[in-house]
């Protein structure tokens, strides 16, 4: 399995040429691509993201119109000055929330960090912990951890961060769209599954659906709910060469927010079966 997208978002970036080489590699090994909340196409992703913010009450009518007018829907990695100003207005209206999971609480309890780092089995908790990113930053900056991972062997003076603005600001070879790569993989008869947590406002479901629709793939199985222990776990639609699965209540990192539902999704993917459609 390979997870791919077109941005340094969530540390899953593949430059276009490297991805084509990877495509050849996975063709030889007959591995199957699976994409989770991945940035796909700048134009459709921006359209869908602004629409998600507006329809979920995160921005005002006027700011939605401002974003639509100020942003040229070109590069989302390097927006224009006018678009950047509009995004700042949107951020102010959104307030202090976690855009990666809009209904989750923020990480405000510093004592939780200390307690969790000393707890041997914190990862077994079934509830989402909003301090996860803080744990990662603390853990991967430990000298003994970096030594064990053979990381930072040159002694870089700045700290490690899960998402780096420096990388994002200087990223110059990111393609505007991954849609041609999707077509290449589909034409090579590789199965593609795209999954999306529906509370993510960074790469929201709306953006993913616009991008998938741009592929103009024929529908094999229309939109339907899938179930986990009698409860709706999300929704799915099967296209020719691609399956879309949503995970209800999950944020940007599906397995972190909904591990059980993520397991069902992954199992269905490996077994080449549709998501369970009966309760």
Order of alpha helices (4+ residues) and beta strands (2+ residues): alpha-beta-alpha-alpha-alpha-alpha-alpha-alpha-alpha-alpha-beta-alpha-beta-beta-beta-alpha-alpha
